[in-house]
């Protein structure tokens, strides 16, 4: 039985996967959605970037999970990619859902589209946290008003130190068996770091015709992608 471990991106907790979990469980797999420190019900827990890596590795080891498909969405691709390396032969496959990927010595902020300084300034203005998006900023991402309201209503400020701390890779990321899910409403092609990784034999690309939050906009389709990814491992 495959064990899916799902980690959502900035501002979100385990609750973000609620519409995906039933499909995976119905297929007979174990499923665990994880809230990272500093977010949702753990928002009072201090966190730096490596805290999130330890959150993921610690949960997998605590539960003694094996045959793990580790799923990281958006920001969470950075700690998930590092955790995937550290769990060794427990890993079956890692799936990056429209996410960032870790680059050794670099942070989430390093690749921010407006520049690192711009994101750091926003964090500094909000007492060390990255404020959630407003409803209008989710426009054009294939979400209904109800889905947008769920994301906005459940989001919590993201701990800034997790966004500015460097990733630490122990070996090349391209050695991992991986699927990258590109959500087309958020841009037609993956970024440069992902494009380079996709040239390797162990990475595959899957495209979804939806926006950056497919666990809300297309949960059943996303679950199908995850199940197929597990089957190809």
Order of alpha helices (4+ residues) and beta strands (2+ residues): beta-alpha-beta-alpha-beta-alpha-beta-alpha-beta-alpha-beta-alpha-beta-alpha-beta-alpha-alpha
